[in-house]
Amino acid sequence: MQATVRRVLSVVVVLLGGVLVIFGAWNAFKLGPSGEARFSVTSKDPGALVIQPYVLNAVDVPVRITATRGDGGAVRLLVAPSADARAVLARYAVSTVSGVHYPAGTLDLRASGVGALPDISTADVWRLSAKGAGSAQLVVNQGSGPETAVVASGDATALRGVTMTLTWADRAWFFDALAVALIGSIVAAFALGDLWHTRPGGSSLRPARHGAVTT
């Protein structure tokens, strides 16, 4: 009975080790050697895109924001303290990032407000700013939060059909995933070894020819 319980526990440990191997290896493959986690969304509603601090400042590594307009128009990226950004955005029509999904690599948007956003680039609250034709990119370092990032039109045309990507990168995440896979493989290997040594008939005793006992 005791041997049966031990074998059942070994099987459970083997399965647990296998799960760790799969989980760690898959995440290492997903993140890559640079430890890059990327999330994208394409807006369907007109208006600026807003990234609140609970997303922008969620991880203590820099986040790269990339925005591309489908119509090729100008794009402006802006970052300011959250209280100041809220005052500037007021109740204009915006789409706010409301969810981040890993490992799917997608973002959710929640539309709110009414009315076209005017040119907000002239406000003196913005700590960071970037503008580009068709697309723009901005890297936000942590440590100045809570902050809010805004993707706005860089010209007189309305902002619509924008694809926004948020990218966080930390090489330690890649090595952490590899470590999980390694630990899982070691655990599974020890448990498999125990199963082998406790297999039925694997350690039975039989009499030897000259009265000795062999295994």
C-alpha positions as a Markdown table, in Angstrom:
| # | Residue | x | y | z |
|---|---|---|---|---|
| 1 | Met | 0.0 | 0.0 | 0.0 |
| 2 | Gln | 2.8 | 2.4 | 0.9 |
| 3 | Ala | 4.6 | 1.7 | -2.4 |
| 4 | Thr | 1.4 | 2.4 | -4.3 |
| 5 | Val | 0.9 | 5.7 | -2.6 |
| 6 | Arg | 4.6 | 6.6 | -3.3 |
| 7 | Arg | 4.1 | 5.7 | -7.0 |
| 8 | Val | 1.0 | 7.8 | -7.2 |
| 9 | Leu | 2.8 | 10.8 | -5.7 |
| 10 | Ser | 5.7 | 10.3 | -8.1 |
| 11 | Val | 3.2 | 10.4 | -11.1 |
| 12 | Val | 1.7 | 13.6 | -9.8 |
| 13 | Val | 5.2 | 15.1 | -9.4 |
| 14 | Val | 6.1 | 14.0 | -13.0 |
| 15 | Leu | 3.0 | 15.7 | -14.3 |
| 16 | Leu | 3.7 | 18.9 | -12.3 |
| 17 | Gly | 7.3 | 19.0 | -13.6 |
| 18 | Gly | 6.0 | 18.5 | -17.2 |
| 19 | Val | 3.6 | 21.5 | -16.7 |
| 20 | Leu | 6.5 | 23.6 | -15.5 |
| 21 | Val | 8.6 | 22.6 | -18.5 |
| 22 | Ile | 5.9 | 23.4 | -21.0 |
| 23 | Phe | 4.9 | 26.7 | -19.3 |
| 24 | Gly | 8.5 | 27.9 | -19.0 |
| 25 | Ala | 9.6 | 26.8 | -22.5 |
| 26 | Trp | 6.5 | 28.3 | -24.1 |
| 27 | Asn | 7.0 | 31.7 | -22.3 |
| 28 | Ala | 10.7 | 31.7 | -23.2 |
| 29 | Phe | 9.7 | 31.2 | -26.8 |
| 30 | Lys | 6.9 | 33.8 | -26.6 |
| 31 | Leu | 9.2 | 36.5 | -25.0 |
| 32 | Gly | 12.3 | 35.7 | -27.0 |
| 33 | Pro | 15.9 | 36.5 | -25.8 |
| 34 | Ser | 15.0 | 40.1 | -25.4 |
| 35 | Gly | 12.1 | 39.3 | -23.0 |
| 36 | Glu | 9.7 | 41.4 | -25.1 |
| 37 | Ala | 5.9 | 41.4 | -24.4 |
| 38 | Arg | 3.9 | 43.1 | -27.0 |
| 39 | Phe | 0.2 | 44.1 | -27.0 |
| 40 | Ser | -1.8 | 45.7 | -29.9 |
| 41 | Val | -5.2 | 47.0 | -30.7 |
| 42 | Thr | -6.8 | 48.8 | -33.6 |
| 43 | Ser | -9.4 | 51.5 | -32.7 |
| 44 | Lys | -12.8 | 51.4 | -34.3 |
| 45 | Asp | -14.3 | 54.5 | -32.7 |
| 46 | Pro | -13.1 | 58.0 | -33.7 |
| 47 | Gly | -11.1 | 60.0 | -31.1 |
| 48 | Ala | -7.9 | 59.9 | -29.2 |
| 49 | Leu | -6.5 | 56.8 | -27.5 |
| 50 | Val | -5.7 | 57.0 | -23.8 |
| 51 | Ile | -3.4 | 54.8 | -21.7 |
| 52 | Gln | -4.1 | 55.2 | -18.0 |
| 53 | Pro | -1.4 | 54.8 | -15.4 |
| 54 | Tyr | -2.7 | 51.3 | -14.2 |
| 55 | Val | -1.5 | 50.1 | -17.7 |
| 56 | Leu | 1.3 | 52.6 | -18.5 |
| 57 | Asn | 3.0 | 52.3 | -15.1 |
| 58 | Ala | 2.0 | 48.7 | -14.4 |
| 59 | Val | 5.5 | 47.2 | -14.9 |
| 60 | Asp | 8.7 | 48.7 | -13.6 |
| 61 | Val | 10.4 | 48.7 | -17.1 |
| 62 | Pro | 10.1 | 51.2 | -19.9 |
| 63 | Val | 7.2 | 50.9 | -22.3 |
| 64 | Arg | 7.4 | 51.7 | -26.0 |
| 65 | Ile | 4.2 | 53.1 | -27.5 |
| 66 | Thr | 3.8 | 52.9 | -31.3 |
| 67 | Ala | 0.8 | 54.3 | -33.2 |
| 68 | Thr | 0.1 | 54.0 | -36.9 |
| 69 | Arg | -2.8 | 55.6 | -38.8 |
| 70 | Gly | -4.5 | 53.7 | -41.5 |
| 71 | Asp | -5.1 | 56.9 | -43.6 |
| 72 | Gly | -1.4 | 57.9 | -43.4 |
| 73 | Gly | -2.1 | 61.1 | -41.5 |
| 74 | Ala | 0.0 | 62.6 | -38.8 |
| 75 | Val | 0.1 | 61.0 | -35.3 |
| 76 | Arg | 1.1 | 62.7 | -32.1 |
| 77 | Leu | 2.0 | 60.9 | -28.9 |
| 78 | Leu | 1.9 | 62.8 | -25.6 |
| 79 | Val | 2.6 | 61.9 | -21.9 |
| 80 | Ala | 1.7 | 64.0 | -18.9 |
| 81 | Pro | 0.9 | 63.5 | -15.2 |
| 82 | Ser | -2.5 | 61.8 | -15.0 |
| 83 | Ala | -4.3 | 64.7 | -13.2 |
| 84 | Asp | -3.2 | 67.2 | -15.9 |
| 85 | Ala | -4.0 | 64.8 | -18.7 |
| 86 | Arg | -7.5 | 64.3 | -17.4 |
| 87 | Ala | -8.0 | 68.1 | -17.2 |
| 88 | Val | -6.9 | 68.5 | -20.8 |
| 89 | Leu | -9.0 | 65.6 | -22.2 |
| 90 | Ala | -12.1 | 66.7 | -20.2 |
| 91 | Arg | -15.1 | 64.9 | -21.6 |
| 92 | Tyr | -14.0 | 64.7 | -25.3 |
| 93 | Ala | -14.5 | 61.4 | -27.2 |
| 94 | Val | -11.6 | 59.0 | -26.4 |
| 95 | Ser | -11.0 | 55.3 | -26.3 |
| 96 | Thr | -9.2 | 54.2 | -23.1 |
| 97 | Val | -7.2 | 51.0 | -22.7 |
| 98 | Ser | -9.3 | 48.9 | -20.3 |
| 99 | Gly | -7.6 | 45.5 | -20.5 |
| 100 | Val | -4.3 | 43.8 | -21.3 |
| 101 | His | -4.3 | 40.1 | -22.3 |
| 102 | Tyr | -1.3 | 37.9 | -22.1 |
| 103 | Pro | -0.3 | 35.7 | -23.9 |
| 104 | Ala | -2.9 | 36.7 | -26.5 |
| 105 | Gly | -1.1 | 40.0 | -26.9 |
| 106 | Thr | -4.2 | 42.1 | -27.3 |
| 107 | Leu | -5.7 | 45.2 | -25.7 |
| 108 | Asp | -9.3 | 46.2 | -24.9 |
| 109 | Leu | -10.6 | 49.7 | -25.5 |
| 110 | Arg | -13.5 | 51.4 | -23.8 |
| 111 | Ala | -15.1 | 54.4 | -25.7 |
| 112 | Ser | -16.3 | 57.4 | -23.6 |
| 113 | Gly | -17.1 | 61.1 | -24.0 |
| 114 | Val | -18.4 | 63.1 | -26.9 |
| 115 | Gly | -17.0 | 65.7 | -29.3 |
| 116 | Ala | -13.8 | 65.9 | -31.3 |
| 117 | Leu | -10.7 | 66.5 | -29.4 |
| 118 | Pro | -9.1 | 69.9 | -30.3 |
| 119 | Asp | -5.3 | 70.4 | -30.7 |
| 120 | Ile | -4.0 | 69.6 | -27.2 |
| 121 | Ser | -0.3 | 69.7 | -28.1 |
| 122 | Thr | -0.1 | 73.4 | -27.1 |
| 123 | Ala | -0.9 | 72.7 | -23.5 |
| 124 | Asp | 2.2 | 73.0 | -21.2 |
| 125 | Val | 1.5 | 69.9 | -19.2 |
| 126 | Trp | 3.1 | 67.3 | -21.5 |
| 127 | Arg | 6.4 | 65.8 | -20.2 |
| 128 | Leu | 7.0 | 63.8 | -23.4 |
| 129 | Ser | 5.9 | 64.4 | -27.0 |
| 130 | Ala | 6.5 | 62.8 | -30.4 |
| 131 | Lys | 5.0 | 63.3 | -33.8 |
| 132 | Gly | 5.3 | 61.4 | -37.1 |
| 133 | Ala | 3.7 | 61.1 | -40.5 |
| 134 | Gly | 1.6 | 58.0 | -40.6 |
| 135 | Ser | 3.2 | 56.6 | -37.4 |
| 136 | Ala | 5.0 | 57.8 | -34.3 |
| 137 | Gln | 6.9 | 56.1 | -31.5 |
| 138 | Leu | 7.6 | 57.1 | -27.9 |
| 139 | Val | 9.4 | 55.4 | -25.0 |
| 140 | Val | 8.1 | 56.1 | -21.5 |
| 141 | Asn | 10.5 | 55.4 | -18.7 |
| 142 | Gln | 9.1 | 54.5 | -15.3 |
| 143 | Gly | 9.6 | 56.6 | -12.2 |
| 144 | Ser | 7.6 | 59.7 | -13.0 |
| 145 | Gly | 4.2 | 58.2 | -12.6 |
| 146 | Pro | 1.3 | 58.1 | -12.3 |
| 147 | Glu | 1.2 | 59.3 | -15.9 |
| 148 | Thr | -1.2 | 59.1 | -18.8 |
| 149 | Ala | -0.3 | 58.7 | -22.4 |
| 150 | Val | -2.4 | 60.0 | -25.3 |
| 151 | Val | -2.4 | 59.1 | -29.0 |
| 152 | Ala | -3.9 | 62.1 | -30.8 |
| 153 | Ser | -4.2 | 63.4 | -34.3 |
| 154 | Gly | -1.2 | 65.4 | -35.4 |
| 155 | Asp | -3.1 | 67.4 | -38.0 |
| 156 | Ala | -6.6 | 68.8 | -38.6 |
| 157 | Thr | -8.1 | 65.5 | -39.7 |
| 158 | Ala | -10.1 | 63.3 | -37.2 |
| 159 | Leu | -8.2 | 60.4 | -35.7 |
| 160 | Arg | -9.7 | 57.0 | -36.6 |
| 161 | Gly | -8.5 | 53.5 | -37.5 |
| 162 | Val | -5.3 | 53.7 | -35.4 |
| 163 | Thr | -3.3 | 50.7 | -34.6 |
| 164 | Met | -1.5 | 51.1 | -31.2 |
| 165 | Thr | 1.1 | 48.8 | -29.8 |
| 166 | Leu | 2.5 | 48.7 | -26.3 |
| 167 | Thr | 5.8 | 46.9 | -25.8 |
| 168 | Trp | 7.6 | 46.0 | -22.5 |
| 169 | Ala | 11.0 | 44.3 | -22.6 |
| 170 | Asp | 13.1 | 42.9 | -19.8 |
| 171 | Arg | 15.7 | 40.2 | -20.6 |
| 172 | Ala | 15.2 | 38.8 | -17.0 |
| 173 | Trp | 11.7 | 37.6 | -18.0 |
| 174 | Phe | 13.3 | 35.3 | -20.6 |
| 175 | Phe | 15.8 | 33.8 | -18.2 |
| 176 | Asp | 13.1 | 33.5 | -15.5 |
| 177 | Ala | 11.0 | 31.4 | -18.0 |
| 178 | Leu | 14.1 | 29.3 | -18.8 |
| 179 | Ala | 14.6 | 28.7 | -15.1 |
| 180 | Val | 11.1 | 27.5 | -14.6 |
| 181 | Ala | 11.5 | 25.1 | -17.5 |
| 182 | Leu | 14.8 | 23.8 | -16.0 |
| 183 | Ile | 13.3 | 23.4 | -12.5 |
| 184 | Gly | 10.4 | 21.5 | -14.1 |
| 185 | Ser | 12.7 | 19.2 | -16.0 |
| 186 | Ile | 14.8 | 18.4 | -12.8 |
| 187 | Val | 11.7 | 17.7 | -10.8 |
| 188 | Ala | 10.2 | 15.4 | -13.5 |
| 189 | Ala | 13.5 | 13.6 | -13.9 |
| 190 | Phe | 13.8 | 12.8 | -10.2 |
| 191 | Ala | 10.2 | 11.7 | -10.0 |
| 192 | Leu | 10.7 | 9.4 | -13.1 |
| 193 | Gly | 13.7 | 7.9 | -11.5 |
| 194 | Asp | 11.7 | 7.1 | -8.4 |
| 195 | Leu | 9.0 | 5.5 | -10.5 |
| 196 | Trp | 11.6 | 3.4 | -12.2 |
| 197 | His | 13.1 | 2.1 | -9.0 |
| 198 | Thr | 9.7 | 1.4 | -7.4 |
| 199 | Arg | 8.2 | -0.3 | -10.4 |
| 200 | Pro | 6.5 | -3.7 | -9.6 |
| 201 | Gly | 9.2 | -6.4 | -9.7 |
| 202 | Gly | 12.0 | -3.9 | -10.1 |
| 203 | Ser | 13.6 | -4.6 | -6.7 |
| 204 | Ser | 12.4 | -8.1 | -6.0 |
| 205 | Leu | 14.8 | -10.5 | -4.2 |
| 206 | Arg | 15.7 | -13.9 | -5.5 |
| 207 | Pro | 18.0 | -16.6 | -4.0 |
| 208 | Ala | 21.4 | -17.1 | -5.5 |
| 209 | Arg | 23.1 | -20.4 | -6.1 |
| 210 | His | 25.5 | -20.5 | -3.1 |
| 211 | Gly | 23.0 | -19.3 | -0.5 |
| 212 | Ala | 23.6 | -15.6 | -1.3 |
| 213 | Val | 20.8 | -13.1 | -1.9 |
| 214 | Thr | 20.9 | -11.0 | -5.0 |
| 215 | Thr | 18.7 | -8.3 | -6.3 |
